[in-house]
């Protein structure tokens, strides 16, 4: 079995720091990141896809209602229909990750 690697989780604050190292202030970097995330969210909320060539594609898929089961008591229950976001990795990102 392969030994687990020590991984660093990069969140929003760390992304802001990375963006700020490219000549932007932290405030400008945070505003830029917030604007990009808001634009992606708004586009997906309207049911549209977001395709960033080389990076990937965010897509909204509809999951119809279905019957589920309560694991505690086995009772059948109705799971409501919902929209989900999926992400397909672009070729450039896939290549960069697999170097």
ABEGO torsion letter per residue (X at the ends): XBBBBBBBBBBAAAAAAAAAAAGBBAAAAAAAAAAAAAAAAAAAAAGBBBBBBGAEBBBBBBBBBBBBBBAAAGBBBBBBBBBBBBBBBBAAAAAAAAX
